[in-house]
Amino acid sequence: MTTSPALPPLTTDPSRPVVAFFDADETLIAMKTPFSLLRYRMKREGDVTGAAYERLVEPLRRLAATGVTPVEVVSKFYELYAGVPWDDVVSEAREWYAHLRERGAPFIEPTIARLRRHQEAGHHIVVVSGSWPATLHPITDELGVDLVLCTEPELDADRRMTGAIRHAMFGPAKADAVREALAKFGADPADCHAYGDDPGDLTMLSMVGHPAVVGAHPRMTAHAAEKGWPVVPATLTAGTRRQPV
């Protein structure tokens, strides 16, 4: 059995800016946050048993199982919100997160601890995620993240969601986001770190000098073994459990 290499020590040098890139869903927190918000929203609207949620989401699960790209699944998710005022979604997401924190948010402890160590070392923290701002910002605000680059919904003139995506943050777009952040902070990619759980994160991980895989996705752990990358266990905060889609 091959042992994963240890995470590298973190350097502190004010003359050499360092960026630590993190995916969010299933890397920092064990859930797909937009789906968690949808479940919360529907429960508040009377879906106590979750049956209505299942009717909406099961077709998306089946679509994902066919192997289509993540953006195709996410596009169908956004269609569920067509006509909904974006500011209402943002407000509801703040309530969702407060409720989640009260019940116990399933944070992935090793990556949260690593994020804190990066902050202690004076590194810039950037979240690059396929999720949307509504559910990301309550989390990243609490964590003290410096920059969030993520999927953005298309809004009409009245700030209602059209059901379309304005900017998708998957695959190659994550590489563009890394380049944007590196330029913003004036960092050398060889000095930087990145953490992700999904094959869609590989473009991001491959761009920095210190990549690490989070969790046990078979393709990711195989890639980590081939490249000699560390693998971080997806251990949850005590007393919590992963929220399924």
C-alpha positions as CSV (number, residue, x, y, z in Angstrom):
1,M,0.0,0.0,0.0
2,T,1.4,3.4,-1.0
3,T,1.5,6.0,1.6
4,S,0.5,9.5,0.6
5,P,3.3,12.1,1.0
6,A,2.9,14.6,3.8
7,L,1.6,18.1,3.1
8,P,4.6,20.5,2.6
9,P,5.6,23.0,5.4
10,L,4.3,26.5,4.9
11,T,6.7,29.3,4.4
12,T,6.4,32.9,5.6
13,D,8.2,35.5,3.5
14,P,6.6,38.9,3.0
15,S,8.7,39.5,-0.1
16,R,7.2,36.4,-1.8
17,P,3.4,36.4,-1.9
18,V,1.7,33.0,-1.6
19,V,-1.8,32.1,-2.7
20,A,-3.7,29.1,-1.3
21,F,-6.5,28.0,-3.6
22,F,-9.4,25.9,-2.3
23,D,-12.4,24.4,-3.9
24,A,-15.4,24.7,-1.6
25,D,-18.1,22.0,-1.9
26,E,-16.7,18.6,-0.8
27,T,-13.3,20.3,-0.1
28,L,-14.1,22.7,2.7
29,I,-17.6,21.5,3.5
30,A,-19.2,18.1,2.9
31,M,-22.1,19.0,0.7
32,K,-23.2,20.6,-2.5
33,T,-24.2,23.9,-1.0
34,P,-26.7,25.0,-3.7
35,F,-28.7,21.8,-3.3
36,S,-28.6,22.2,0.5
37,L,-30.1,25.6,0.1
38,L,-32.8,24.3,-2.3
39,R,-33.7,21.6,0.2
40,Y,-33.9,24.3,3.0
41,R,-36.0,26.6,0.8
42,M,-38.5,23.9,-0.1
43,K,-38.8,22.7,3.5
44,R,-39.7,26.2,4.5
45,E,-42.3,26.2,1.8
46,G,-44.0,23.1,3.2
47,D,-42.0,20.2,1.8
48,V,-41.6,18.6,5.2
49,T,-41.0,15.1,4.0
50,G,-38.6,16.1,1.2
51,A,-40.8,14.4,-1.4
52,A,-41.1,17.5,-3.6
53,Y,-37.3,18.1,-3.4
54,E,-36.8,14.5,-4.6
55,R,-39.1,15.0,-7.6
56,L,-37.1,18.0,-8.7
57,V,-33.6,16.7,-8.0
58,E,-33.8,13.0,-9.0
59,P,-33.7,13.9,-12.8
60,L,-30.5,15.9,-12.1
61,R,-29.0,12.9,-10.3
62,R,-29.9,10.7,-13.3
63,L,-28.4,13.2,-15.7
64,A,-25.1,13.4,-13.7
65,A,-24.9,9.6,-13.7
66,T,-24.8,9.6,-17.5
67,G,-21.4,11.3,-17.4
68,V,-22.4,14.7,-18.8
69,T,-20.2,17.6,-17.9
70,P,-20.9,19.4,-14.5
71,V,-22.0,22.5,-16.3
72,E,-24.8,20.6,-18.0
73,V,-26.2,19.4,-14.6
74,V,-25.7,22.9,-13.0
75,S,-27.6,24.5,-16.0
76,K,-30.6,22.3,-15.2
77,F,-30.3,23.3,-11.5
78,Y,-30.3,27.0,-12.4
79,E,-33.5,26.5,-14.5
80,L,-35.3,25.6,-11.2
81,Y,-34.7,29.2,-10.0
82,A,-35.9,31.0,-13.1
83,G,-37.9,34.1,-12.1
84,V,-36.7,34.1,-8.5
85,P,-35.3,37.5,-7.3
86,W,-31.6,37.0,-6.7
87,D,-31.6,39.2,-3.6
88,D,-34.1,36.9,-2.1
89,V,-31.8,33.9,-2.8
90,V,-28.9,35.7,-1.1
91,S,-31.0,36.7,1.9
92,E,-32.3,33.1,2.3
93,A,-28.8,31.7,2.0
94,R,-27.8,33.8,5.0
95,E,-30.7,32.2,6.9
96,W,-29.8,28.8,5.6
97,Y,-26.2,29.1,6.8
98,A,-27.2,30.4,10.2
99,H,-29.5,27.4,10.6
100,L,-26.7,25.1,9.4
101,R,-24.3,26.4,11.9
102,E,-26.8,26.0,14.7
103,R,-27.3,22.3,13.8
104,G,-23.6,21.7,13.0
105,A,-22.0,22.4,9.7
106,P,-20.1,19.4,8.2
107,F,-16.8,21.1,7.7
108,I,-13.9,19.0,6.4
109,E,-11.6,19.4,9.4
110,P,-8.2,18.8,7.7
111,T,-8.7,21.4,5.0
112,I,-10.2,24.0,7.4
113,A,-7.2,23.5,9.6
114,R,-4.9,23.8,6.6
115,L,-6.7,27.0,5.6
116,R,-6.1,28.5,9.1
117,R,-2.4,27.6,8.9
118,H,-2.1,29.4,5.5
119,Q,-3.7,32.4,7.1
120,E,-1.3,32.3,10.1
121,A,1.5,32.2,7.5
122,G,0.2,35.4,5.9
123,H,-0.9,33.7,2.7
124,H,-3.8,34.9,0.5
125,I,-6.8,32.6,0.5
126,V,-8.8,32.2,-2.7
127,V,-11.8,30.0,-3.2
128,V,-12.4,28.8,-6.7
129,S,-15.7,27.0,-6.9
130,G,-18.4,25.8,-9.3
131,S,-20.9,26.8,-6.7
132,W,-22.7,30.1,-6.6
133,P,-22.1,33.3,-4.5
134,A,-25.4,32.9,-2.5
135,T,-24.2,29.9,-0.5
136,L,-20.4,30.5,-0.8
137,H,-20.3,34.0,0.7
138,P,-21.7,33.1,4.1
139,I,-19.1,30.4,4.4
140,T,-16.1,32.4,3.0
141,D,-17.0,35.5,5.1
142,E,-16.8,33.4,8.2
143,L,-13.5,31.8,7.2
144,G,-11.9,35.1,6.2
145,V,-11.3,34.2,2.6
146,D,-9.7,37.0,0.5
147,L,-11.2,36.3,-2.9
148,V,-14.1,34.1,-4.2
149,L,-14.2,33.2,-7.9
150,C,-17.2,31.1,-8.7
151,T,-20.2,30.4,-11.0
152,E,-22.4,33.4,-11.5
153,P,-26.1,33.4,-12.4
154,E,-27.5,35.5,-15.2
155,L,-29.9,38.1,-13.9
156,D,-32.4,40.2,-15.8
157,A,-32.9,44.0,-15.4
158,D,-35.0,43.5,-12.3
159,R,-32.3,41.2,-10.7
160,R,-34.4,38.1,-11.1
161,M,-32.6,34.9,-12.1
162,T,-33.2,34.1,-15.7
163,G,-32.5,30.4,-15.2
164,A,-29.3,30.7,-17.2
165,I,-25.6,30.8,-16.1
166,R,-23.7,34.0,-16.8
167,H,-20.3,32.5,-16.0
168,A,-19.5,28.9,-15.2
169,M,-16.5,28.0,-13.0
170,F,-15.7,24.5,-14.0
171,G,-12.6,22.8,-15.6
172,P,-10.6,25.2,-17.8
173,A,-12.4,28.2,-16.2
174,K,-10.7,27.3,-12.9
175,A,-7.3,27.6,-14.6
176,D,-8.3,31.1,-15.8
177,A,-9.4,31.9,-12.2
178,V,-6.0,30.8,-10.9
179,R,-4.2,33.0,-13.4
180,E,-6.4,35.9,-12.4
181,A,-5.6,35.5,-8.7
182,L,-1.9,35.0,-9.3
183,A,-1.8,38.3,-11.2
184,K,-3.9,40.1,-8.6
185,F,-1.6,39.1,-5.7
186,G,1.7,39.0,-7.7
187,A,2.5,35.4,-6.7
188,D,4.7,32.9,-8.4
189,P,2.6,29.7,-9.1
190,A,5.6,27.6,-7.9
191,D,5.2,29.0,-4.4
192,C,1.4,28.5,-4.3
193,H,-0.9,25.7,-3.0
194,A,-4.2,24.3,-4.2
195,Y,-6.7,21.8,-2.7
196,G,-9.6,20.0,-4.5
197,D,-11.7,16.9,-4.4
198,D,-13.0,16.4,-7.9
199,P,-11.5,15.7,-11.3
200,G,-12.8,19.2,-12.3
201,D,-10.2,20.6,-10.0
202,L,-7.3,19.1,-11.7
203,T,-6.7,22.1,-14.0
204,M,-6.4,24.2,-10.9
205,L,-4.2,21.8,-9.0
206,S,-1.9,21.3,-11.9
207,M,-1.1,25.1,-12.1
208,V,0.6,25.4,-8.7
209,G,3.7,24.1,-7.1
210,H,2.0,22.5,-4.1
211,P,-1.3,20.7,-5.1
212,A,-3.2,18.4,-2.8
213,V,-6.2,16.1,-3.3
214,V,-9.0,16.1,-0.7
215,G,-11.0,12.9,-0.1
216,A,-11.1,9.6,-1.8
217,H,-12.4,10.1,-5.3
218,P,-10.8,7.2,-7.2
219,R,-9.6,9.2,-10.2
220,M,-8.2,11.9,-7.9
221,T,-6.3,9.5,-5.6
222,A,-4.9,7.6,-8.6
223,H,-3.7,10.9,-10.1
224,A,-2.2,11.9,-6.8
225,A,-0.4,8.6,-6.5
226,E,1.0,9.0,-10.1
227,K,2.1,12.6,-9.5
228,G,3.3,12.2,-5.9
229,W,0.7,14.6,-4.5
230,P,-0.5,14.5,-0.9
231,V,-4.0,13.3,-0.2
232,V,-5.9,15.0,2.6
233,P,-8.6,12.8,4.3
234,A,-12.1,14.2,4.2
235,T,-12.7,13.9,8.0
236,L,-15.7,15.8,9.2
237,T,-16.3,18.0,12.2
238,A,-17.2,15.7,15.1
239,G,-20.9,15.1,15.4
240,T,-21.7,16.1,11.8
241,R,-22.3,14.1,8.6
242,R,-22.2,14.8,4.9
243,Q,-25.3,16.2,3.4
244,P,-26.3,14.2,0.3
245,V,-27.6,15.9,-2.8
